[in-house]
Amino acid sequence: MAQPEHILPAEFFLDLDRSGPVPLYVQISQRLERAIRDDELRPGSRLENEVSLGQRYGFSRPTVRRALQVLVDKGLLVRRRGIGTQVVHGQVTRNVELTSLYEDLGRTGQNPTTKVIGHKIGTADAAVAATLGIAEGDRVLHISRLRFADKVPLAIMENTLPSAFADVTAADLESLGLYQLLRTRGVTMSVADQRIGARSATAAESRLLELPKGAALLTMNRTAFDNSGRAVESGRHVYSPDLYSFQITLVEK
């Protein structure tokens, strides 16, 4: 559920020079940017709509829209379907290493929560069997989760685990990250094969992540192995790109 709009005080734009050489939309965007950076407008705050802002302060709608777009382009605001314009939470910049999103969010002070949207026992088809190093037809656990950072949807994560972990419950997954759960079962994660890419969101993904239809998504496919070389999970994740990025350190050989 979207939070109430943050109503700016009447004097918020009092210092603008409406007849000066600096375009009005630039002054509006600068004033809003200062409020965001000074924490006057906190992450997650939902701004009034363009019509309301324009009417209250005497701005034209195109001027307000252009000012907000400047901040969207800077990554300070994000437009979300059905919600409106929000101040962006601090983007999660994730090193490409064997860590979990749940733990990465916790380390950066962004409260992670999880909604399990799929949890079922199935059988491994040829592709899953080859990925996990098991026999075709073996039991596997398929899980789908929607991950939030400070109540904002950030990622959809689909994972497949071999039968040894078929007793992992939806309640387990909503209270802990997957890798945390695996560690409680004595699993030591050692290495992973990972591929990062991008594609357009499906209609269902757009709805869950509150993004425009067909919006761009970051993708990450990963198969993780324990210290004995056994595959313990295969994941297919998608991320909202305005809130998430990967960071890679390159070393000359």
Secondary structure, DSSP 4 states (H G I P E B T S, - for coil): -PPPEEPPPTTTTTT--TTSSS-HHHHHHHHHHHHHHTTSS-TTPEEPPHHHHHHHHT--HHHHHHHHHHHHHTTSEEEETTTEEEEPPPPEEEESSS--HHHHHHHTT--EEEEEEEEEEEE--HHHHHHHT--TT-EEEEEEEEEEETTEEEEEEEEEEEGGGTT--HHHHHHS-HHHHHHHTT--EEEEEEEEEEEEPPHHHHHHHT--TT-EEEEEEEEEEETTS-EEEEEEEEE-TTTEEEE------
